[in-house]
Amino acid sequence: MGEKRLTQKFKSGFVAVIGRPNVGKSTLMNRLVGQKIAIMSDKPQTTRTKLLGIRTSSASQIIFVDTPGLHKPRTRLGEYMVGVADNSAKDADLILYVSDASMALTSAEEEIIQNLGKYDLPCILLLNKVDLCEKESLLPQIDTYQKLYSFDSIIPISAKKENGLDLVVAEIEQYLPEGPEFYPEEMVTDMTEREITAEVVREKMLRLLDKEVPHGVAIEVAVFKEKANVNEIGVNIYCEKDSHKGIIIGKQGEMLKRIGRNARLELEEMMKKKVYLELWVKVKNDWRNNNHLIRDFGFDNKK
């Protein structure tokens, strides 16, 4: 890689991936980085804090900042999430604004788009999920977006099917400044194994549990012991109500066993060793509106 860099200018920088909830931002970043680092769910507001995904090539190092979906917050945690997205965009070199091409544009999203100018940064619009909409609808959609905001580029993509992503990378490199490698080239995220463990457990809960229950949980990795052939991990699952605790545990503990089994299998694949995973469920009433608990669970915009 070093020889190639002698003959070309190496570029690097931070790219904030922002947009409304459930438009496919985490799927997009996982595909661009080349492996799963952000949890995915068909439920909105899956991402709670910013995650770095690092893509390094001979020409550039692109640090993607996956952010929580922009929405009108109903809890203190929601306010934190929107603040994370806003601050991440302010600190970036470039914005990728992701929208769902298969859904009608809402007035809430129109307002967000019209305010993108406050960041004073190049902004590329990615119309995601084009595999789910009629091709004839794309040109009218693009025209609508162009009237709302002067995007530097508009690219139709399908993150799930990996269509158009090479074009996205090439377009990003046009706007990045010359710079160094901020991270070692083999590094794909700044998340620790403890943080990844917490996110994997939460992803399984989002997929297995219905409605509001999984959105009201916080995950704490209380035990993480690395041994030669096995990692021993203990996880506290905090929920907001006693009734939610019963749902998470399930009849005769079956739901908690399913969550644990699915999480363990994915962690073993990621860590390349056996994992002994133990889960405990505890109640912290209305923790999403408690500033002290929000900070205790690692959600702090001042970090």
C-alpha positions as a Markdown table, in Angstrom:
| # | Residue | x | y | z |
|---|---|---|---|---|
| 1 | Met | 0.0 | 0.0 | 0.0 |
| 2 | Gly | 2.8 | 2.4 | 0.8 |
| 3 | Glu | 4.3 | 2.3 | -2.8 |
| 4 | Lys | 0.9 | 3.3 | -4.2 |
| 5 | Arg | 0.7 | 6.3 | -1.9 |
| 6 | Leu | 4.0 | 7.6 | -3.3 |
| 7 | Thr | 2.3 | 8.3 | -6.6 |
| 8 | Gln | -1.0 | 9.7 | -5.5 |
| 9 | Lys | -2.4 | 12.1 | -2.9 |
| 10 | Phe | -3.8 | 10.3 | 0.1 |
| 11 | Lys | -7.1 | 11.6 | 1.4 |
| 12 | Ser | -8.8 | 11.2 | 4.8 |
| 13 | Gly | -11.6 | 12.6 | 6.8 |
| 14 | Phe | -14.9 | 12.1 | 8.7 |
| 15 | Val | -18.2 | 11.6 | 7.0 |
| 16 | Ala | -21.4 | 12.0 | 9.1 |
| 17 | Val | -24.2 | 9.6 | 8.0 |
| 18 | Ile | -27.4 | 11.3 | 9.0 |
| 19 | Gly | -31.1 | 11.0 | 8.2 |
| 20 | Arg | -34.5 | 10.0 | 9.6 |
| 21 | Pro | -34.9 | 6.8 | 11.6 |
| 22 | Asn | -35.1 | 3.5 | 9.8 |
| 23 | Val | -33.8 | 4.7 | 6.4 |
| 24 | Gly | -30.9 | 2.2 | 6.3 |
| 25 | Lys | -27.9 | 4.2 | 7.7 |
| 26 | Ser | -26.4 | 1.3 | 9.7 |
| 27 | Thr | -26.9 | -1.2 | 6.8 |
| 28 | Leu | -25.2 | 1.3 | 4.6 |
| 29 | Met | -22.2 | 1.8 | 6.9 |
| 30 | Asn | -21.7 | -1.9 | 7.4 |
| 31 | Arg | -21.6 | -2.4 | 3.6 |
| 32 | Leu | -19.2 | 0.4 | 3.0 |
| 33 | Val | -16.9 | -0.8 | 5.7 |
| 34 | Gly | -17.1 | -4.4 | 4.6 |
| 35 | Gln | -18.3 | -6.0 | 7.8 |
| 36 | Lys | -21.0 | -5.7 | 10.4 |
| 37 | Ile | -20.1 | -3.1 | 13.1 |
| 38 | Ala | -23.5 | -1.4 | 13.6 |
| 39 | Ile | -26.6 | -3.3 | 14.7 |
| 40 | Met | -29.5 | -3.5 | 12.4 |
| 41 | Ser | -33.2 | -3.8 | 12.9 |
| 42 | Asp | -36.4 | -2.9 | 11.1 |
| 43 | Lys | -37.5 | -0.9 | 14.1 |
| 44 | Pro | -36.8 | 2.8 | 14.2 |
| 45 | Gln | -34.2 | 4.5 | 16.4 |
| 46 | Thr | -32.0 | 1.4 | 16.6 |
| 47 | Thr | -28.7 | 3.4 | 16.8 |
| 48 | Arg | -28.4 | 5.3 | 20.0 |
| 49 | Thr | -25.0 | 6.8 | 19.9 |
| 50 | Lys | -22.4 | 7.6 | 17.2 |
| 51 | Leu | -20.4 | 4.6 | 15.9 |
| 52 | Leu | -17.2 | 4.9 | 13.8 |
| 53 | Gly | -16.8 | 2.7 | 10.7 |
| 54 | Ile | -13.4 | 2.9 | 9.1 |
| 55 | Arg | -12.7 | 2.1 | 5.4 |
| 56 | Thr | -9.1 | 2.3 | 4.4 |
| 57 | Ser | -7.8 | 1.8 | 0.8 |
| 58 | Ser | -4.6 | 2.8 | -1.1 |
| 59 | Ala | -6.3 | 6.1 | -1.9 |
| 60 | Ser | -8.1 | 7.1 | 1.2 |
| 61 | Gln | -9.2 | 6.5 | 4.8 |
| 62 | Ile | -12.9 | 7.3 | 5.2 |
| 63 | Ile | -14.2 | 7.4 | 8.8 |
| 64 | Phe | -18.0 | 7.0 | 8.6 |
| 65 | Val | -19.9 | 8.3 | 11.7 |
| 66 | Asp | -23.2 | 6.4 | 12.0 |
| 67 | Thr | -25.6 | 8.5 | 14.0 |
| 68 | Pro | -29.1 | 8.1 | 15.6 |
| 69 | Gly | -32.0 | 8.9 | 13.4 |
| 70 | Leu | -33.2 | 12.5 | 13.5 |
| 71 | His | -36.6 | 12.6 | 15.1 |
| 72 | Lys | -38.7 | 14.6 | 17.5 |
| 73 | Pro | -37.6 | 13.3 | 20.9 |
| 74 | Arg | -40.1 | 12.2 | 23.5 |
| 75 | Thr | -37.6 | 11.3 | 26.3 |
| 76 | Arg | -34.3 | 12.6 | 27.7 |
| 77 | Leu | -32.6 | 9.7 | 25.9 |
| 78 | Gly | -34.2 | 10.9 | 22.7 |
| 79 | Glu | -32.9 | 14.4 | 23.2 |
| 80 | Tyr | -29.4 | 12.9 | 23.7 |
| 81 | Met | -29.7 | 10.9 | 20.5 |
| 82 | Val | -30.7 | 13.9 | 18.4 |
| 83 | Gly | -27.8 | 15.9 | 20.0 |
| 84 | Val | -25.4 | 13.1 | 19.0 |
| 85 | Ala | -26.5 | 13.3 | 15.4 |
| 86 | Asp | -26.3 | 17.1 | 15.3 |
| 87 | Asn | -22.8 | 17.3 | 16.9 |
| 88 | Ser | -21.4 | 14.5 | 14.7 |
| 89 | Ala | -22.5 | 16.4 | 11.6 |
| 90 | Lys | -20.9 | 19.7 | 12.9 |
| 91 | Asp | -17.6 | 17.9 | 13.4 |
| 92 | Ala | -17.4 | 16.2 | 10.0 |
| 93 | Asp | -15.8 | 17.0 | 6.7 |
| 94 | Leu | -18.8 | 15.9 | 4.7 |
| 95 | Ile | -22.4 | 14.8 | 5.2 |
| 96 | Leu | -24.1 | 11.8 | 3.7 |
| 97 | Tyr | -27.8 | 12.5 | 4.0 |
| 98 | Val | -29.7 | 9.2 | 3.6 |
| 99 | Ser | -33.4 | 9.1 | 2.6 |
| 100 | Asp | -35.7 | 6.2 | 1.9 |
| 101 | Ala | -36.7 | 6.4 | -1.7 |
| 102 | Ser | -39.5 | 3.8 | -1.2 |
| 103 | Met | -41.4 | 6.1 | 1.2 |
| 104 | Ala | -43.1 | 9.4 | 0.6 |
| 105 | Leu | -41.3 | 12.5 | 1.7 |
| 106 | Thr | -42.8 | 13.8 | 5.0 |
| 107 | Ser | -43.1 | 17.4 | 6.2 |
| 108 | Ala | -40.7 | 16.5 | 9.1 |
| 109 | Glu | -38.0 | 15.4 | 6.7 |
| 110 | Glu | -38.5 | 18.4 | 4.4 |
| 111 | Glu | -37.8 | 20.6 | 7.4 |
| 112 | Ile | -34.6 | 18.6 | 8.3 |
| 113 | Ile | -33.4 | 18.9 | 4.7 |
| 114 | Gln | -34.0 | 22.6 | 4.4 |
| 115 | Asn | -31.9 | 23.1 | 7.6 |
| 116 | Leu | -28.9 | 21.2 | 6.3 |
| 117 | Gly | -27.2 | 24.5 | 5.3 |
| 118 | Lys | -26.5 | 25.2 | 9.0 |
| 119 | Tyr | -23.6 | 22.7 | 8.9 |
| 120 | Asp | -21.9 | 24.6 | 6.0 |
| 121 | Leu | -20.4 | 21.4 | 4.6 |
| 122 | Pro | -20.6 | 19.5 | 1.3 |
| 123 | Cys | -23.7 | 17.3 | 1.4 |
| 124 | Ile | -24.4 | 14.2 | -0.7 |
| 125 | Leu | -27.9 | 12.8 | -0.8 |
| 126 | Leu | -28.3 | 9.1 | -1.0 |
| 127 | Leu | -31.7 | 7.8 | -2.1 |
| 128 | Asn | -31.6 | 4.4 | -0.5 |
| 129 | Lys | -33.9 | 1.4 | -1.0 |
| 130 | Val | -34.3 | 2.1 | -4.7 |
| 131 | Asp | -34.8 | -1.7 | -5.2 |
| 132 | Leu | -38.2 | -1.2 | -3.5 |
| 133 | Cys | -39.5 | 1.5 | -5.7 |
| 134 | Glu | -40.5 | 2.0 | -9.4 |
| 135 | Lys | -37.7 | 3.3 | -11.6 |
| 136 | Glu | -40.1 | 5.9 | -13.1 |
| 137 | Ser | -40.5 | 7.5 | -9.7 |
| 138 | Leu | -36.8 | 8.3 | -9.2 |
| 139 | Leu | -36.5 | 11.3 | -11.5 |
| 140 | Pro | -39.5 | 13.1 | -10.0 |
| 141 | Gln | -38.1 | 12.3 | -6.5 |
| 142 | Ile | -34.7 | 13.7 | -7.4 |
| 143 | Asp | -36.4 | 16.9 | -8.7 |
| 144 | Thr | -38.3 | 17.3 | -5.4 |
| 145 | Tyr | -35.1 | 16.9 | -3.3 |
| 146 | Gln | -33.2 | 19.4 | -5.5 |
| 147 | Lys | -35.9 | 22.0 | -5.0 |
| 148 | Leu | -35.6 | 21.5 | -1.2 |
| 149 | Tyr | -31.8 | 21.8 | -0.9 |
| 150 | Ser | -28.8 | 22.3 | -3.2 |
| 151 | Phe | -27.1 | 18.9 | -2.7 |
| 152 | Asp | -23.6 | 18.6 | -4.0 |
| 153 | Ser | -24.5 | 15.2 | -5.5 |
| 154 | Ile | -27.5 | 12.9 | -5.5 |
| 155 | Ile | -27.0 | 9.1 | -5.8 |
| 156 | Pro | -29.7 | 6.4 | -5.9 |
| 157 | Ile | -28.5 | 3.3 | -4.1 |
| 158 | Ser | -29.6 | 0.1 | -2.5 |
| 159 | Ala | -27.4 | -0.5 | 0.6 |
| 160 | Lys | -29.0 | -3.9 | 1.2 |
| 161 | Lys | -28.1 | -5.1 | -2.3 |
| 162 | Glu | -24.9 | -3.1 | -2.5 |
| 163 | Asn | -25.9 | -1.2 | -5.6 |
| 164 | Gly | -24.2 | 2.1 | -6.2 |
| 165 | Leu | -21.8 | 1.9 | -3.3 |
| 166 | Asp | -18.6 | 2.2 | -5.4 |
| 167 | Leu | -20.0 | 5.4 | -6.8 |
| 168 | Val | -20.6 | 6.7 | -3.3 |
| 169 | Val | -17.0 | 6.0 | -2.3 |
| 170 | Ala | -15.7 | 7.7 | -5.4 |
| 171 | Glu | -17.9 | 10.7 | -4.8 |
| 172 | Ile | -16.8 | 11.0 | -1.1 |
| 173 | Glu | -13.2 | 11.0 | -2.1 |
| 174 | Gln | -13.8 | 14.0 | -4.3 |
| 175 | Tyr | -14.7 | 16.1 | -1.3 |
| 176 | Leu | -12.2 | 14.8 | 1.4 |
| 177 | Pro | -9.1 | 16.8 | 2.1 |
| 178 | Glu | -5.6 | 15.4 | 1.9 |
| 179 | Gly | -4.6 | 13.9 | 5.2 |
| 180 | Pro | -3.0 | 11.1 | 7.2 |
| 181 | Glu | -4.3 | 7.7 | 8.3 |
| 182 | Phe | -6.1 | 8.5 | 11.6 |
| 183 | Tyr | -6.4 | 4.8 | 12.4 |
| 184 | Pro | -4.4 | 1.7 | 11.6 |
| 185 | Glu | -5.4 | 0.3 | 8.2 |
| 186 | Glu | -6.7 | -3.0 | 9.7 |
| 187 | Met | -9.0 | -1.2 | 12.1 |
| 188 | Val | -12.7 | -1.0 | 11.1 |
| 189 | Thr | -14.3 | 0.5 | 14.2 |
| 190 | Asp | -13.3 | 2.2 | 17.4 |
| 191 | Met | -15.8 | 0.1 | 19.5 |
| 192 | Thr | -14.3 | -2.2 | 22.2 |
| 193 | Glu | -15.4 | -5.8 | 22.5 |
| 194 | Arg | -17.4 | -4.9 | 25.6 |
| 195 | Glu | -19.3 | -2.2 | 23.6 |
| 196 | Ile | -19.9 | -4.6 | 20.7 |
| 197 | Thr | -21.2 | -7.2 | 23.1 |
| 198 | Ala | -23.8 | -4.8 | 24.6 |
| 199 | Glu | -24.9 | -3.8 | 21.1 |
| 200 | Val | -25.3 | -7.4 | 19.9 |
| 201 | Val | -27.4 | -8.3 | 22.9 |
| 202 | Arg | -29.6 | -5.2 | 22.3 |
| 203 | Glu | -29.9 | -6.1 | 18.6 |
| 204 | Lys | -31.3 | -9.6 | 19.5 |
| 205 | Met | -33.8 | -8.0 | 21.8 |
| 206 | Leu | -34.9 | -5.6 | 19.0 |
| 207 | Arg | -35.5 | -8.5 | 16.7 |
| 208 | Leu | -37.2 | -10.8 | 19.1 |
| 209 | Leu | -39.4 | -8.4 | 21.2 |
| 210 | Asp | -42.3 | -6.4 | 20.0 |
| 211 | Lys | -43.4 | -2.8 | 20.3 |
| 212 | Glu | -41.9 | -0.5 | 22.9 |
| 213 | Val | -40.2 | -3.1 | 25.2 |
| 214 | Pro | -36.7 | -3.3 | 23.4 |
| 215 | His | -36.6 | 0.5 | 23.1 |
| 216 | Gly | -36.8 | 0.8 | 26.9 |
| 217 | Val | -33.7 | -1.3 | 27.7 |
| 218 | Ala | -30.2 | -0.4 | 28.5 |
| 219 | Ile | -27.4 | -2.9 | 28.4 |
| 220 | Glu | -24.5 | -3.0 | 30.8 |
| 221 | Val | -21.6 | -5.5 | 30.4 |
| 222 | Ala | -20.8 | -6.2 | 34.1 |
| 223 | Val | -18.4 | -9.1 | 33.6 |
| 224 | Phe | -15.9 | -9.5 | 30.7 |
| 225 | Lys | -13.2 | -12.1 | 31.4 |
| 226 | Glu | -10.9 | -13.1 | 28.5 |
| 227 | Lys | -9.4 | -16.5 | 28.8 |
| 228 | Ala | -7.4 | -18.6 | 26.3 |
| 229 | Asn | -10.3 | -20.6 | 24.9 |
| 230 | Val | -13.3 | -18.8 | 26.2 |
| 231 | Asn | -14.7 | -15.3 | 27.0 |
| 232 | Glu | -16.8 | -15.2 | 30.2 |
| 233 | Ile | -19.4 | -12.4 | 29.8 |
| 234 | Gly | -22.1 | -11.2 | 32.2 |
| 235 | Val | -24.7 | -8.7 | 31.0 |
| 236 | Asn | -27.3 | -6.7 | 32.9 |
| 237 | Ile | -30.4 | -5.8 | 31.0 |
| 238 | Tyr | -32.2 | -2.8 | 32.5 |
| 239 | Cys | -35.8 | -2.2 | 31.6 |
| 240 | Glu | -38.3 | 0.4 | 32.7 |
| 241 | Lys | -41.2 | -1.7 | 34.1 |
| 242 | Asp | -41.8 | -4.9 | 36.0 |
| 243 | Ser | -44.2 | -6.0 | 33.2 |
| 244 | His | -41.4 | -5.5 | 30.7 |
| 245 | Lys | -39.1 | -7.6 | 32.8 |
| 246 | Gly | -41.6 | -10.5 | 32.6 |
| 247 | Ile | -41.9 | -10.1 | 28.8 |
| 248 | Ile | -38.1 | -10.1 | 28.4 |
| 249 | Ile | -37.7 | -13.2 | 30.5 |
| 250 | Gly | -40.7 | -15.0 | 28.9 |
| 251 | Lys | -42.5 | -18.0 | 30.0 |
| 252 | Gln | -40.2 | -20.3 | 31.9 |
| 253 | Gly | -37.3 | -18.1 | 30.8 |
| 254 | Glu | -37.6 | -19.1 | 27.2 |
| 255 | Met | -37.4 | -15.5 | 25.7 |
| 256 | Leu | -34.2 | -14.7 | 27.7 |
| 257 | Lys | -32.7 | -18.0 | 26.6 |
| 258 | Arg | -33.4 | -17.2 | 22.9 |
| 259 | Ile | -31.9 | -13.7 | 23.3 |
| 260 | Gly | -28.8 | -15.2 | 25.0 |
| 261 | Arg | -28.4 | -18.0 | 22.5 |
| 262 | Asn | -28.6 | -15.8 | 19.5 |
| 263 | Ala | -26.2 | -13.2 | 21.0 |
| 264 | Arg | -23.7 | -15.9 | 22.0 |
| 265 | Leu | -23.6 | -17.4 | 18.5 |
| 266 | Glu | -22.9 | -14.1 | 16.9 |
| 267 | Leu | -20.3 | -13.2 | 19.5 |
| 268 | Glu | -18.5 | -16.5 | 19.1 |
| 269 | Glu | -18.3 | -15.9 | 15.3 |
| 270 | Met | -16.9 | -12.4 | 15.8 |
| 271 | Met | -14.5 | -13.3 | 18.6 |
| 272 | Lys | -13.4 | -16.6 | 17.1 |
| 273 | Lys | -13.6 | -18.4 | 20.4 |
| 274 | Lys | -16.2 | -19.9 | 22.8 |
| 275 | Val | -18.3 | -17.5 | 24.7 |
| 276 | Tyr | -20.0 | -18.2 | 28.1 |
| 277 | Leu | -22.8 | -15.5 | 28.2 |
| 278 | Glu | -25.0 | -14.9 | 31.2 |
| 279 | Leu | -27.9 | -12.4 | 31.2 |
| 280 | Trp | -29.7 | -10.8 | 34.1 |
| 281 | Val | -32.8 | -8.6 | 33.9 |
| 282 | Lys | -33.3 | -5.7 | 36.3 |
| 283 | Val | -35.8 | -2.8 | 36.5 |
| 284 | Lys | -34.9 | 0.9 | 36.6 |
| 285 | Asn | -38.2 | 2.8 | 36.4 |
| 286 | Asp | -38.4 | 5.3 | 33.6 |
| 287 | Trp | -34.6 | 5.4 | 33.2 |
| 288 | Arg | -34.8 | 7.1 | 29.8 |
| 289 | Asn | -36.0 | 10.3 | 31.5 |
| 290 | Asn | -33.4 | 10.2 | 34.3 |
| 291 | Asn | -30.3 | 12.2 | 33.5 |
| 292 | His | -28.2 | 10.5 | 36.1 |
| 293 | Leu | -29.0 | 7.0 | 34.8 |
| 294 | Ile | -28.6 | 8.1 | 31.2 |
| 295 | Arg | -25.1 | 9.1 | 32.0 |
| 296 | Asp | -24.4 | 5.9 | 34.1 |
| 297 | Phe | -25.4 | 3.9 | 31.0 |
| 298 | Gly | -22.9 | 5.7 | 28.9 |
| 299 | Phe | -25.0 | 8.2 | 27.1 |
| 300 | Asp | -23.2 | 11.5 | 27.5 |
| 301 | Asn | -22.9 | 14.2 | 24.8 |
| 302 | Lys | -19.9 | 15.7 | 26.7 |
| 303 | Lys | -17.7 | 12.7 | 26.0 |
